[in-house]
Amino acid sequence: MATAKDDKPVNNGVNVEALFGAQEALKNAPEAAKFKWRSTVEWINGTHSRSTIEGFYGLGAEQKHKKAFTFDADHPEVFAAEDHSATPVEIVLAGLASCLTAGVAAVAQARKVQLRSVSATLEAGMDVRGILGMDEDIRNGFDGIKVTYKIDADASPADIKAIVAQSQKRSAVYDIITNPTNVTVEVK
Amino acid sequence: MRTTAVVIGAGQSGLAMSWWLAARSIDHVVLERGEVANTWRTERWNSLTLLTPNWQSRLPGFGYEGDDPDGFRTMPETIAFLEGYAKRVAPPMHTHCPVTAVRRTADGYEVVTAQGTWHAQAVVLATGGFNIAQVPKLSETVPPGIIQLTTAQYRNAESLAPGAVMVVGAAASGAQIADEIHRSGRPVTLSVGEHVRAPRTYRGRDIQWWMDATGLNDERYDEVENLRRARNLSSFQIAGYRDRRNIDLNALMSLGVKIVGRLAGIRDGKAQLSGSLRNLCELADLKQNRLLGTFDQWAAENGVSDSIEPPHRPEPTRVEASPPLGLDFGRAGIRTILWATGFRPDYSWLEVPVLDAKGNLRHDGGVVTEAPGLYVLGLPFLRRRKSSLMDGAGDDARDLSAHLAAHLGARSAVL
């Protein structure tokens, strides 16, 4: 297990004690561990839409972010759209990147590894003949995602790899992308 | 019938406990549902060998005396070994005596069997941690026509239907069975979840020699960093073959076994496979190398580095660039699915409310604190890392027999 080389306390800005405390508290209150994440969306025009995220449910009660966050999505001009914002699939990549990176910080903190810088580039391949309905054998989604991290930290390369591997193991978005999820879409 | 302590089960744990109870002059009986070593006898496949070398079956008052200390016992040899131990211990034993209920009474416990009911102040559950083969819920959605078997039901490859086989789970059992079935000419697809990679031999010494010499096998349950995780860890991905070959994923792939991700779901007769295979293999490689690093460090600190082979690191697991995310059982010709997805203990006869919501027995190092006088043996990492090995039965039984004796002493002081 890696430890900081000097006596300076490791600080990656993650309150690991609070997370471990939550583990302890939820052990005897499994109902409080059940969360509901929510998002709403409004169509604006063309492929441009705006999602708003504010409330969620957890710890047995309705919760709220500090404020409502909005995320626009659109498609680029090569799709004959107006490119008001990133495409939804790029936002999926951003979600994966943020989830894994938060995990890297938390795992590093738990393992007492000081991070100096963390960056990653993500690339996902897609054959658009799938979404264009040109070939039933081609899926709509990504044919794979490649994430490449660059991490500067007080740890050996093997320990850094282990932190990134553990982050994947505990990542919600990584799980959502790598495993099937039932999706129910209704119209009211 | 009345006795001081009832030991349920006559495997290595129950016999070792009987040895210690006799040594402490505690009156007891050993109740065995079948015969000595019953699980080894009736619930394991034909070619299985112990995963620990012969020298490592050190039981109180008994050990290996043959001329192949580094070999691995076959099932008949394991049964004979435990029969020999039963002769040495000579416990007050009732065989073919399945227990149907254990209940608390005003002054201890009653243990109900077809041969009568025993009343005792203490009960030791030595029925083992590996009784019921666990099968995931998604097994219910396997298309009809595919035969499903568990590791407890599997006997040999030849008795399987001809055709391809999917083995689910890549711990010791799944990897060994995949190896055996594939060699029988039935193409195997192995679905891999979290696994613990390890070489059979490292620097010329057996992995269990290292685990023993470094003290890792003796690491205590109250000293380990994350006990829940340590108890849930799957077994080393190793076999006890005569040629000491590895059965890690690289070895299986070289044989032609198809390695795929965790079975995540079944839809329209097709398997959905998780895209997490690469990370699970990376985790297993990193952990294996960390373990080997621990061995190397110990060797250097204890001055044995020069007398053994130099350190090396096994080739990283060769994961194909884009492992499949789905598998059409029909098109792949899969006739059999073999669930090697772990075992759990059977407490169906235990009428003492000491199980948690997931059916696990709540205990502190084998002492069921909520039910004074009740003890359990043989579960993974019960008191030490070696608790579920044959080699761990003696130390755990000694510790718990001491606790049991103190419990009886405290009671007689009160009475």
Boltz contact constraints between the chains, C-beta under 6 A:
constraints:
  - contact:
      token1: [A, 144]
      token2: [B, 322]
      max_distance: 6.0
  - contact:
      token1: [A, 162]
      token2: [B, 286]
      max_distance: 6.0
  - contact:
      token1: [A, 165]
      token2: [B, 279]
      max_distance: 6.0
  - contact:
      token1: [A, 165]
      token2: [B, 282]
      max_distance: 6.0
  - contact:
      token1: [A, 165]
      token2: [B, 283]
      max_distance: 6.0
  - contact:
      token1: [A, 168]
      token2: [B, 279]
      max_distance: 6.0
  - contact:
      token1: [A, 178]
      token2: [B, 274]
      max_distance: 6.0
  - contact:
      token1: [A, 178]
      token2: [B, 275]
      max_distance: 6.0
  - contact:
      token1: [A, 178]
      token2: [B, 276]
      max_distance: 6.0
  - contact:
      token1: [A, 179]
      token2: [B, 264]
      max_distance: 6.0
  - contact:
      token1: [A, 179]
      token2: [B, 274]
      max_distance: 6.0
  - contact:
      token1: [A, 180]
      token2: [B, 264]
      max_distance: 6.0
  - contact:
      token1: [A, 180]
      token2: [B, 265]
      max_distance: 6.0
  - contact:
      token1: [A, 180]
      token2: [B, 272]
      max_distance: 6.0
